[in-house]
Amino acid sequence: MTISVWRYSHLALAVSSFLFLALASLTGIILAFEPIGQQMSNYRVKDFDRITVAQAVTTLKKTYPGITDIDVDTYGFVTVKGTDAAGKKVLACVDARTGKVLGAPPKQSEFFQWVTAFHRSLFLHETGRAFVGVIAFLLSLIAVSGTALVIQRQRSFKRFFARIVNENFSQYWHVVLGRLSLIPIIIIALTGTYLSLSRFNFFPDKKIVHKIDIDHMKTDPQRKLAEFPVFKNTLLADVRTIQFPFSEFPEDYFTLKLQDRELVVNQFTGDVLSNISHQKTTIWLNLSLELHTGRSNIIWALVLAVASANILFFIWSGFAITLKRRSGRVKNKFKADESQIIILTGSENGSTTVYAASVYRQLIKQGYKAYLTDLNSYEVFPQAGQFIIMTATYGVGDAPSNASKFAALMSKYPQQQTVKYSVLGFGSHAYPDFCKFAFEVNQSLLKTNWAEPLIDIHTVNDKSPADFSLWAEAWSQQSNIDLSLPLELTQLPKKLRKLRVISNTKTGNDSQTFLLRLETKRSTKVTSGDLLAIYPAGDHRERLYSIGMVDDQIQLSVKLHQGGLGSEFLHRLNAGDLLQARIVENPHFRFPVEAPSVVMIANGTGIAPFLGMIAQNKSQTVVSLYCGFRQKASFEPYADFLKEQQNLGRLEQLRLALSREGEKQYVSDLLAADASFIAKTLQEGGILMLCGSLAMQKDVLRLLDSICAAFTHHPISYFQSHSQILMDCY
Ligand SMILES: Cc1cc2nc3c(=O)[nH]c(=O)nc-3n(C[C@H](O)[C@H](O)[C@H](O)COP(=O)(O)O)c2cc1C
């Protein structure tokens, strides 16, 4: 069964019952405290479980000669009815070992009576009881469909309790608590259903009738009560009630109602005159009551209270998940067959669709005929000039459920005209196959004769607005259509840090590049490869710069662009100035300490994070740096530093390409010359890191694609999805 069938069943069942389920759970939590409160009172004596009926009956008969009944409730409280030696009426809880009165029998408080009545019938009498039964049954179906969803999410039954990545509060805890409280909830649901069905006599129970031959009752051999074998062999904890003989005439006898049977016992000889087991239905009924109410075990009562509270949480978190999933939905203004830009999404939990919807709205606002749909609705789009494909990855690098049919549909419906496309993968580096499905989609489009890439595939890690911005900028440039971050992500962040400028080299050479050093506090968590977000105009406009941590200071390498909002602002800063900024963690672009070797590829100011990473390479991982600049002068600011790192053994190889001087090479030319080394690095598990311009990234990726095809058994997407090619280009 597909994930959506289970999901829709789970949702439909929850929607149809949530109000009553919430009321039942709320009252259930309250009622769970009744047995807890009862069991707290001190009427249950020490070692109650070891007292035999023989001990109890002997002691109590001696203390209360006129005793008629002993009741033992589920809490282990023993109540005596009858008269004492002075003929005074007794109705009290007693210590069965000594006969001492402990107090009056506990009564259900009016409050608990009220809550119980509401819980059972919602004050709607028999109709309410039937209704509550149906709700309990629906709860068991919700639990079953939820279990199926967890199994599908975890990809096998065996991995049911395997780790879950915490990406979203409501979703994470919905699954984690769902798994933990699954069994108590199923028990609550099934026992609740059974109790309701019993109430409506679905399981008819025959009353026990003892057939006693009164005319032939023996009085010999007479035994003391303490010597009755049946009394000696029965524990008081197994007894519900003991009715004493009404008189000392031979035809009167003891009646013992036990958990599972009823016994009639001769009052003189102790012989068992009748022994009838309860029907299975009665045993089930009692068990259901115990399990549903927790009345005989304080720990179980607590488990029930927690499980009921969890049901309330599931109602809230379930709706939060659904609302999030649906929040990105839009109503298309144009039809599919008249639209020029088709946005196709693959999303499991809706966050990708939120981004896609924002792109859609921006395009419509600018007068473009755009159409937004999911990848499973792919068809022939006769007017399309562009596809924007935004998709998440699920399972083990699989398609989200609304994109699972895309591969089949694409081969079935080739487009009749050339369509430019851009793929934006949403994923998380917490999973081994990062954005794998997006890479697969990209590869399959590359193979068609009608699709042409507008820009290279981009990825968004952990819904990073910064990653999305990089794609939006690249896409805007190529398509000449404005695109920005969704509005809700564009507000100026509240928590900005004030960083003191330590030095600014300003532009002292032809390259217009300058290095800016900023002070960090010990508490500032920042690593080379992270990004520094600055807000030069004091509004939502954010500019991001790659950070290299050198000498425990943030070092930015910036190219001054005329009229550049960020670079001109940074260029104006002097030592001692304070800069308001935010550190954007970029965990997927960190120095891979455990890798056997690392090849760093940069052009221009893209060298910035690598300077910090090389300085950080104290374990002396084999690092090669391929960097490209226009002229030698642009490389000068880094030359001494890199030489020093080579002497310290932190940088193995430095390869420099100058595009406007000498051999006029690009960094990709150096890589092409070292193709077998690059392929070997990948095959041995080494990591390639790219930082610099998108144009360089495009060149290098194209080259790597052919290196992989020629030297390795894997396509480039294999190494990308195994995080062996890390990129941070802009
Ligand atoms: C169960 C599960 C499995 C996932 N598997 C992968 C994966 O294999 N590769 C990946 O890059 N991301 C994976 N992700 C992360 C999602 O693709 C990522 O969070 C995405 O932004 C979710 O988008 P959505 O909210 O539109 O579904 C997984 C997430 C979940 C909850």
The ligand as an ORCA input file, in Angstrom:
! r2SCAN-3c Opt
* xyz 0 1
  C      12.338     10.060      6.714
  C      13.199     11.051      6.013
  C      14.120     10.610      5.089
  C      14.954     11.513      4.423
  N      15.881     11.043      3.553
  C      16.724     11.896      2.957
  C      17.739     11.424      2.069
  O      17.893     10.240      1.815
  N      18.556     12.363      1.486
  C      18.430     13.707      1.739
  O      19.214     14.491      1.208
  N      17.466     14.178      2.575
  C      16.625     13.318      3.184
  N      15.655     13.790      4.023
  C      15.556     15.246      4.269
  C      14.491     15.905      3.415
  O      14.666     15.670      2.040
  C      14.557     17.412      3.654
  O      14.312     17.686      5.007
  C      13.584     18.219      2.817
  O      13.848     19.603      3.011
  C      12.159     17.937      3.209
  O      11.309     18.590      2.299
  P       9.729     18.495      2.407
  O       9.336     19.131      3.711
  O       9.228     19.260      1.227
  O       9.340     17.056      2.320
  C      14.827     12.903      4.673
  C      13.872     13.356      5.602
  C      13.072     12.446      6.273
  C      12.072     12.952      7.290
*
